[in-house]
Amino acid sequence: MLHKYQYGKTTIAYRVRFAERKTLQINVHPDKSVETVAPIGTPLEAIEQKVEKRAKWIVQQQRFFDAFLPRTPPRQYVSGETHKYLGKHYLLKIRMADIEKVRMQQGCLMVYTPMPNDKTTVKKLVHSWYLKQATQWFTRLLDESYLLFKREKIAFPILQIRRMSNRWGSCTASGKIILHPDIVQAPVICIRYVLIHELCHLVIPAHNKAFYRLLDGKMPDWRRWKERLDKGMV
């Protein structure tokens, strides 16, 4: 059943799902749909109160996806389209070859494959290349960013790359940092910001004044790079 909450001039439509969990969670998906996942037996009034409390954040997330998604239309994986990597656009070129490989060459993203007209094969090769690049860059930038936290004496975090519905990065109480693989499309400085943000959370879990003081100290211009990410990594 679809529920609605009026936030100013914006109507927030959300679906309610119950599950065996202890806390109430709100998800904003890339298609801008909103879903609440509540513990079994939670009154609808309590869910609406949660939506009301998080309404500003929900609208911000919807605006983020509204701004970001049009800038990244569905890929066709054909020669001539552009793909982002580290903040720049590269022309995709697909060439017939006996061995499958992907490489950056003369400002182009070159895909070599025995089946150049098979979009599924090209897509798989491109995604594998992106994941490899993401792993290398994220690992390197985490090593560099971690050095900023010598005073805090936090344990070196485990890095995991995983797609998330509404965020570029997150961290767990056990000391794991999770990054969305697509952020490798953003400028290096933006990736560094996300990592520093999550490292700060390993020191201070909440988004409180102490957290932002720590973030300001580690990266004084972080707001600039956060804004760039929020606007679609342009």
NORVEN-V208098 format. One record per pair of residues at least 12 apart in sequence whose ideal C-beta (glycine too) atoms are under 10 Angstrom apart, sorted by the first residue. I is the first residue (numbers start at 0). J is the second residue. Records with the same first field share a line. If there is no record, write none. Layout:
I: J ; J
This chain:
0: 14 ; 15 ; 43
1: 13 ; 14 ; 15 ; 32 ; 33
2: 14 ; 15 ; 33 ; 35 ; 43 ; 46 ; 47 ; 50
3: 47 ; 50
4: 33 ; 46 ; 47 ; 48 ; 50 ; 51 ; 54 ; 57
5: 51 ; 54
6: 50 ; 51 ; 53 ; 54 ; 55 ; 57 ; 58
7: 54 ; 55 ; 58
9: 54 ; 57 ; 58 ; 61 ; 62
11: 27 ; 33 ; 50 ; 51 ; 53 ; 54 ; 57 ; 58 ; 61
12: 31 ; 32 ; 33
13: 25 ; 26 ; 27 ; 32 ; 33 ; 34 ; 35 ; 46 ; 47 ; 49 ; 50 ; 57
14: 26 ; 32 ; 33 ; 34 ; 35 ; 36
15: 34 ; 35 ; 36 ; 37 ; 41 ; 43 ; 46 ; 47 ; 50
16: 34 ; 35 ; 36 ; 37
17: 35 ; 36 ; 37 ; 38 ; 39 ; 40 ; 41 ; 46
18: 36 ; 37 ; 38 ; 39
19: 38 ; 39
20: 36 ; 37 ; 38 ; 39 ; 41
21: 38
22: 36 ; 37 ; 38 ; 41 ; 49
23: 35 ; 36 ; 37 ; 38 ; 41 ; 45 ; 46 ; 48 ; 49 ; 50 ; 53
24: 36 ; 37 ; 38 ; 49
25: 37 ; 46 ; 49 ; 50 ; 52 ; 53 ; 54 ; 56 ; 57 ; 60 ; 165
26: 57 ; 60 ; 163 ; 164 ; 165
27: 53 ; 56 ; 57 ; 58 ; 59 ; 60 ; 61 ; 63 ; 64 ; 164 ; 165 ; 166
28: 60 ; 61 ; 64 ; 164 ; 165
29: 60 ; 63 ; 64 ; 67 ; 68 ; 164 ; 165
30: 61 ; 64 ; 68 ; 164
31: 57 ; 58 ; 60 ; 61 ; 62 ; 63 ; 64 ; 65 ; 68
32: 61 ; 64
33: 50 ; 53 ; 57 ; 58 ; 60 ; 61
34: 164
35: 47 ; 49 ; 50 ; 53
37: 49
56: 165
57: 165
59: 229
60: 164 ; 165 ; 166 ; 229
61: 165
62: 229
63: 165 ; 166 ; 228 ; 229 ; 230 ; 231
64: 164 ; 165 ; 231
65: 231
66: 229 ; 230 ; 231 ; 233
67: 181 ; 228 ; 229 ; 230 ; 231 ; 232 ; 233
68: 231
69: 231
70: 83 ; 230 ; 231 ; 232 ; 233
71: 83 ; 181 ; 184 ; 231 ; 232
74: 91 ; 118 ; 121 ; 122 ; 125 ; 126
75: 91 ; 118 ; 121 ; 122
76: 91 ; 93 ; 110 ; 117 ; 118 ; 119 ; 120 ; 121 ; 122 ; 123 ; 124 ; 125 ; 126
77: 91 ; 92 ; 93 ; 115 ; 116 ; 118 ; 121
78: 90 ; 91 ; 92 ; 93 ; 94 ; 107 ; 109 ; 110 ; 115 ; 121
79: 91 ; 92 ; 93
80: 108
81: 107 ; 108
82: 107 ; 108 ; 125 ; 128 ; 129 ; 184
83: 108 ; 129 ; 181 ; 183 ; 184 ; 185 ; 186 ; 231 ; 232 ; 233
84: 103 ; 108 ; 128 ; 129 ; 132 ; 133 ; 136 ; 183 ; 184 ; 185
85: 132 ; 136 ; 183 ; 184 ; 185 ; 186 ; 187 ; 188 ; 189 ; 190
86: 183 ; 184 ; 185 ; 186 ; 187 ; 188 ; 189 ; 190 ; 227 ; 232 ; 233
87: 106 ; 184 ; 186
88: 106 ; 108 ; 184
89: 103 ; 104 ; 106 ; 107 ; 108 ; 109
90: 105 ; 106 ; 107 ; 108 ; 109
91: 107 ; 108 ; 109 ; 110 ; 121 ; 125
92: 104 ; 105 ; 107 ; 108 ; 109 ; 110 ; 111 ; 115
93: 108 ; 109 ; 110 ; 111 ; 112 ; 114 ; 115 ; 116 ; 117 ; 118 ; 120 ; 121 ; 124 ; 125
94: 109 ; 110 ; 111 ; 112 ; 115
95: 111 ; 112 ; 113 ; 114 ; 115 ; 116
96: 109 ; 110 ; 111 ; 112 ; 113 ; 115
97: 111 ; 112 ; 113
98: 111 ; 112 ; 113
99: 111 ; 112 ; 113 ; 114 ; 120 ; 121 ; 123 ; 124 ; 127
100: 112 ; 124 ; 128
101: 121 ; 124 ; 125 ; 126 ; 127 ; 128 ; 129 ; 131 ; 132
102: 128
103: 128 ; 132
108: 125 ; 128 ; 129
110: 122 ; 124 ; 125 ; 128
111: 124
112: 124
126: 180
129: 180 ; 181 ; 183 ; 184
130: 160 ; 180 ; 183
131: 183
132: 180 ; 183 ; 184
133: 160 ; 178 ; 179 ; 180 ; 181 ; 182 ; 183 ; 184 ; 190
134: 158 ; 160 ; 178 ; 180 ; 183
135: 183
136: 178 ; 182 ; 183 ; 187 ; 190 ; 191
137: 158 ; 159 ; 160 ; 168 ; 176 ; 178 ; 180 ; 182 ; 183 ; 190 ; 193 ; 194
138: 158 ; 160
139: 187 ; 190
140: 158 ; 178 ; 187 ; 188 ; 190 ; 191 ; 193 ; 194 ; 195
141: 155 ; 156 ; 157 ; 158 ; 176 ; 178 ; 190 ; 191 ; 194 ; 195 ; 197 ; 198
142: 155 ; 158 ; 194
143: 191 ; 194 ; 195
144: 176 ; 190 ; 191 ; 192 ; 193 ; 194 ; 195 ; 196 ; 197 ; 198 ; 217 ; 218
145: 176 ; 194 ; 195 ; 198 ; 201
147: 191 ; 194 ; 195 ; 198 ; 199 ; 216 ; 217 ; 218
148: 195 ; 198 ; 199 ; 201 ; 202 ; 213 ; 217
150: 202 ; 216
151: 198 ; 199 ; 201 ; 202 ; 203 ; 213 ; 217
152: 202
153: 174 ; 198 ; 199 ; 201 ; 202
154: 173 ; 174 ; 201
155: 174 ; 201
156: 170 ; 171 ; 173 ; 174 ; 175 ; 176 ; 177 ; 194 ; 197 ; 198 ; 201
157: 170 ; 171 ; 173 ; 174 ; 175 ; 176 ; 177
158: 175 ; 176 ; 177 ; 178 ; 194 ; 197
159: 171 ; 175 ; 176 ; 177 ; 178
160: 176 ; 177 ; 178 ; 179 ; 180 ; 182 ; 183
161: 177 ; 178 ; 179 ; 180
162: 177 ; 178 ; 179 ; 180 ; 181
163: 177 ; 178 ; 179 ; 180 ; 181
164: 179
165: 179
166: 178 ; 179 ; 182 ; 193
167: 179 ; 181 ; 182 ; 185 ; 189 ; 190 ; 192 ; 193 ; 194 ; 196 ; 197 ; 225 ; 228 ; 229 ; 232
168: 182 ; 190 ; 192 ; 193 ; 194 ; 195 ; 196 ; 197 ; 198 ; 200
169: 193 ; 196 ; 197 ; 200
170: 194 ; 196 ; 197 ; 198 ; 199 ; 200 ; 201 ; 204
171: 197 ; 200 ; 201
172: 200 ; 201 ; 204
174: 201
175: 197 ; 201
176: 193 ; 194 ; 196 ; 197 ; 198 ; 200 ; 201
177: 197
178: 190 ; 193 ; 194 ; 197
179: 193
181: 232
182: 194 ; 228 ; 232
184: 231 ; 232
185: 224 ; 227 ; 228 ; 231 ; 232 ; 233
186: 224 ; 227 ; 228 ; 232 ; 233
188: 218 ; 220 ; 221 ; 223 ; 224 ; 227
189: 221 ; 223 ; 224 ; 225 ; 226 ; 227 ; 228 ; 232
190: 224 ; 228
191: 218 ; 221 ; 224
192: 214 ; 217 ; 218 ; 220 ; 221 ; 222 ; 223 ; 224 ; 225 ; 227 ; 228
193: 221 ; 224 ; 225 ; 228
194: 218
195: 213 ; 214 ; 217 ; 218 ; 221 ; 224
196: 210 ; 214 ; 217 ; 218 ; 221 ; 224 ; 225
198: 213 ; 214 ; 217
199: 211 ; 212 ; 213 ; 214 ; 215 ; 216 ; 217 ; 218 ; 221
200: 213 ; 214
202: 214 ; 217
